[in-house]
Amino acid sequence: MTDPDLIYETIILGSGPAGLTAAIYAGRSRCCPLLIHGRQPGGQLTTTTAVDNFPGFPEGIEGPELMDRMRQQAERFGTQFVEGEVTRADLRERPFRLTVDGQVYRGLSLIIATGASPKLLGLGNEESLYGRGVSVCATCDAFFYRDKEVVVVGGGDTAMEEAVFLTRFAKQVTVVHRRDSLRATPVLADRALANKAIRFRWDTGIAAILSDASGVTGVRLKNLKTEEEAELSCDGVFIAIGHLPNTGLFADQLEMDDEGHILTRNGTETSISGVFAAGDVQDQQFRQAITAAGSGCRAAIQAERFLDDLPYDASLSCKKGVCKAEG
């Protein structure tokens, strides 16, 4: 059981690969880190079926099972869990204060691993078709579309990288873009335009994703200039219109880029001493489970070193890695 009167040495926000890896390392090096997660723990991997590219699982593993195993490992090393939405974060002074469902939790160090949410098209069946033909990560799922036909939605760098990568597996890749030219950088755009396995539908949006009991069967396209609609058969839809890092709580407290990613230096250090960021909240480039886990490891080690050098206030008595205020 957690105790809101305690001052925890390390508080971790998020229970995806970054947060749980940080919890495993923090628990092994010190004692009893507190991990706070939302109503759907496990991050984006809980919406993924087969994970084939996480080391150590030669036959693959289901995303929810992988996250459950990570949680069990974190629990083994003493991690305490709190479920609830953080509604306020005060990083102006240490101990940092986090409000969860009206309860305040205090910590001497903080690891932010709240992840990112993919931007979706706003269609009613997108999320229900995750893992059954709808994906937001070609690197994760392209293997399952060998010799099949897929659609990539978007016209920026991510969409072009996804489309080119998919041509290694898919028989045909169709890029659907709302404009009449790509927004991607010239190098990526030229590479995609020159690839004979990629065709383009310009000035076009997705009006609907078509499906049956087995999954995606096609899309209904709408020309945004003529408003004409047409159906296109496909086996998969890759939505590549960007991600939004879940960092709104810290917008006025931590340095961020224009898209809301937390800026880090020396690995995972943020603009506030004792606050660290790991995973998709600070990773614009890779966004993989293994890279998130790696940054969670780095954040925990850097938090440990920070705590080793932190002079504890005399009003605090420490026991088993947790400090409790006296008086």
C-alpha positions in Angstrom: 0.0 0.0 0.0 1.2 3.5 -0.8 1.3 6.2 1.9 0.7 9.8 0.7 2.5 11.1 3.8 5.8 9.6 2.6 8.3 11.4 0.5 9.4 8.9 -2.2 13.0 9.0 -3.5 11.8 8.3 -7.0 8.3 8.7 -8.6 7.8 7.4 -12.1 5.0 8.6 -14.3 3.9 6.0 -17.0 3.7 2.3 -17.2 4.9 1.6 -20.8 8.3 0.1 -21.6 10.2 3.3 -20.4 8.3 3.6 -17.1 8.4 0.0 -16.2 12.1 -0.4 -17.1 12.9 2.7 -15.0 10.9 1.1 -12.1 12.9 -2.2 -12.4 16.2 -0.4 -12.3 15.1 2.1 -9.6 13.8 -0.8 -7.4 17.0 -2.8 -7.7 19.3 0.1 -6.9 17.3 1.7 -4.1 13.9 0.8 -2.7 10.3 1.1 -3.3 9.9 3.6 -6.2 6.3 4.8 -6.8 4.9 4.4 -10.3 1.7 6.3 -11.2 -0.2 5.2 -14.2 -3.5 6.0 -15.9 -6.7 3.9 -16.3 -5.2 1.8 -19.1 -1.7 0.8 -17.9 1.0 -0.6 -20.3 1.2 2.2 -22.9 0.7 1.8 -26.6 1.9 -1.8 -26.5 -1.4 -2.9 -24.9 -3.0 -2.1 -28.3 -0.5 -4.2 -30.2 -1.0 -7.9 -30.9 2.2 -9.7 -31.8 5.5 -8.1 -30.9 8.2 -9.7 -32.9 11.1 -7.2 -32.5 11.6 -7.1 -28.7 14.8 -9.1 -27.9 14.4 -12.3 -25.9 11.2 -13.6 -27.5 12.2 -15.5 -30.6 8.6 -16.7 -31.2 7.2 -13.2 -30.6 5.0 -12.1 -27.7 1.6 -10.4 -27.4 1.9 -6.7 -26.4 -0.3 -7.0 -23.3 1.6 -10.0 -22.1 5.0 -8.3 -22.5 3.8 -5.3 -20.5 2.3 -7.6 -17.8 5.7 -9.4 -17.5 7.5 -6.1 -17.1 5.0 -5.1 -14.4 5.6 -8.3 -12.5 9.3 -7.8 -12.7 9.0 -4.2 -11.4 6.7 -5.5 -8.5 9.4 -8.1 -7.7 11.8 -5.3 -6.9 9.4 -3.4 -4.7 7.8 -0.9 -7.1 4.5 0.4 -5.7 1.7 1.3 -8.1 -0.9 4.0 -8.0 -3.7 4.1 -10.6 -5.1 7.5 -11.4 -4.8 10.6 -13.6 -2.2 13.2 -12.5 -4.1 16.4 -12.6 -1.4 18.7 -11.3 2.4 18.6 -11.2 4.4 21.2 -9.2 8.1 21.1 -10.0 9.0 24.5 -8.6 10.6 23.0 -5.5 11.7 19.7 -4.1 10.1 17.5 -3.1 8.1 17.6 -6.3 4.3 17.4 -5.8 2.0 15.3 -8.0 -1.8 15.4 -7.5 -3.6 12.2 -8.3 -7.4 12.2 -7.8 -7.1 14.9 -5.2 -4.2 13.1 -3.3 -0.7 14.7 -3.3 2.3 12.5 -3.7 5.8 13.9 -3.1 9.1 12.8 -4.5 12.8 13.8 -4.4 13.3 12.7 -8.1 10.8 12.3 -10.9 11.0 10.2 -14.1 8.4 11.3 -16.8 7.6 8.4 -19.1 4.0 9.3 -20.1 4.5 8.4 -23.7 2.8 9.8 -26.8 -0.5 9.4 -28.4 -0.8 8.8 -32.2 -2.9 11.3 -34.1 -5.8 9.5 -35.6 -8.2 10.2 -38.4 -11.3 10.6 -36.2 -13.1 7.6 -37.7 -15.3 5.5 -35.4 -13.6 2.1 -36.0 -9.9 3.0 -36.0 -9.1 1.9 -32.5 -11.2 -1.2 -32.6 -9.2 -2.3 -35.7 -5.8 -1.9 -34.0 -3.9 -5.1 -34.7 -6.5 -6.2 -37.3 -5.4 -4.1 -40.2 -4.9 -0.6 -38.6 -1.4 0.3 -37.4 0.5 3.4 -36.4 4.0 1.8 -36.7 5.4 0.2 -39.9 8.6 -0.8 -38.1 6.4 -2.8 -35.7 3.9 -4.4 -38.1 5.2 -4.3 -41.7 6.3 -8.0 -41.4 2.6 -9.1 -41.2 1.8 -7.5 -44.6 4.2 -9.4 -46.8 2.9 -9.6 -50.4 -0.2 -7.7 -49.4 -1.6 -4.2 -50.3 -1.5 -1.4 -47.8 -2.5 2.2 -47.5 -0.3 4.9 -45.7 -2.1 8.0 -44.6 0.0 11.2 -44.5 2.5 13.3 -46.4 5.2 14.2 -43.9 8.5 12.7 -43.0 7.0 9.9 -40.9 4.6 8.9 -43.7 7.3 8.7 -46.3 9.6 6.7 -44.0 6.7 4.3 -43.3 5.8 4.0 -47.0 9.4 3.2 -48.1 9.9 0.7 -45.3 6.6 -1.0 -46.1 7.8 -1.6 -49.7 10.3 -4.2 -48.3 7.3 -6.4 -47.5 4.1 -5.2 -49.1 3.2 -5.9 -52.8 1.7 -2.4 -53.2 1.8 0.7 -51.0 -0.7 3.5 -51.7 0.0 6.9 -50.0 -3.2 8.9 -49.4 -2.5 12.6 -48.8 -4.8 15.6 -48.3 -2.6 17.9 -50.4 -1.3 17.9 -53.9 2.4 17.8 -52.8 4.3 16.2 -50.0 5.2 18.0 -46.8 8.2 15.7 -46.2 11.8 16.9 -46.5 13.1 16.8 -50.1 15.3 13.8 -49.5 12.5 11.6 -48.1 10.0 12.9 -50.6 12.2 12.2 -53.6 13.0 8.7 -52.3 9.3 7.9 -52.0 8.3 9.4 -55.3 11.0 7.4 -57.1 9.9 4.1 -55.6 7.9 2.2 -58.1 6.1 0.2 -55.4 4.5 3.4 -54.1 1.6 5.1 -55.8 0.0 8.3 -54.6 -3.6 9.6 -54.3 -3.4 13.3 -54.1 -6.0 15.8 -52.6 -7.6 12.8 -51.0 -8.8 11.8 -47.5 -10.0 8.6 -45.9 -13.8 8.8 -45.5 -14.1 5.3 -44.0 -12.1 2.2 -43.2 -13.9 -0.9 -44.4 -13.7 -4.1 -42.5 -15.3 -7.5 -41.9 -14.9 -10.0 -39.1 -11.3 -10.7 -39.9 -10.2 -7.1 -40.1 -9.5 -4.4 -42.7 -10.7 -5.0 -46.2 -10.3 -1.6 -47.7 -10.9 2.2 -47.5 -13.4 4.6 -48.9 -11.5 7.5 -50.4 -12.8 11.0 -50.9 -11.3 13.5 -53.3 -11.3 16.8 -51.3 -11.6 18.9 -54.5 -14.3 17.1 -56.4 -15.9 15.3 -53.3 -16.0 12.2 -55.4 -15.7 8.9 -53.4 -14.3 5.6 -54.4 -13.4 2.4 -52.6 -9.9 0.9 -52.6 -9.2 -2.6 -51.5 -6.3 -3.1 -49.1 -5.2 -5.4 -46.3 -3.9 -2.7 -43.9 -4.0 1.0 -43.1 -1.0 2.7 -41.6 -1.9 6.1 -40.1 1.2 8.3 -40.1 0.0 11.8 -39.4 2.1 12.3 -36.3 2.2 11.8 -32.5 1.3 14.1 -29.6 3.6 13.6 -26.6 1.7 13.4 -23.3 3.4 16.3 -21.7 0.7 18.9 -21.2 1.1 18.9 -17.4 4.6 20.2 -17.7 4.2 22.8 -20.5 5.0 25.8 -18.4 7.7 24.1 -16.3 10.0 22.1 -18.5 11.8 23.1 -21.7 10.1 21.6 -24.7 10.2 21.7 -28.5 7.4 23.1 -30.6 5.6 19.8 -30.7 5.7 19.3 -26.9 8.6 16.8 -26.6 10.6 17.4 -23.5 14.1 18.5 -24.3 16.8 16.4 -22.6 20.6 16.6 -22.3 23.2 14.1 -21.2 20.7 11.3 -21.8 17.5 12.0 -19.9 18.1 15.1 -17.8 15.6 17.8 -18.3 15.8 21.6 -17.6 14.9 20.9 -13.9 17.5 19.2 -11.7 16.1 15.9 -10.5 13.5 15.5 -13.2 14.2 13.0 -16.0 12.3 12.1 -19.2 12.3 8.8 -21.0 10.6 7.2 -24.0 8.3 8.9 -26.4 7.9 12.1 -24.4 11.5 13.0 -25.5 12.1 10.7 -28.5 11.0 12.1 -31.9 12.9 9.7 -34.0 12.7 6.0 -33.0 9.6 5.5 -30.9 10.3 1.8 -30.4 9.6 -0.3 -27.3 13.3 -1.3 -27.0 14.5 2.3 -27.3 11.9 3.4 -24.8 13.1 0.7 -22.4 16.7 1.7 -22.9 15.9 5.4 -22.1 14.0 4.2 -19.0 17.1 2.4 -17.8 19.2 5.5 -18.4 16.7 7.7 -16.5 16.7 5.4 -13.5 20.5 5.3 -13.3 20.8 9.0 -13.7 18.1 9.5 -11.0 20.1 7.2 -8.7 23.3 9.2 -9.2 21.3 12.4 -8.6 20.0 11.0 -5.3 23.4 9.8 -4.3 24.7 13.4 -4.5 21.6 15.0 -2.9 22.0 16.1 0.7 19.0 15.0 2.6 17.3 17.6 4.8 17.8 16.9 8.5 14.0 16.9 9.0 13.7 13.7 7.0 14.5 10.3 8.2 15.2 7.7 5.5 14.2 4.0 5.8 14.4 1.5 3.0 14.7 4.2 0.4 11.6 6.1 1.4 11.7 9.3 3.4 9.0 10.3 5.9 8.7 13.8 7.2 8.9 14.2 10.9 6.7 16.5 12.8 
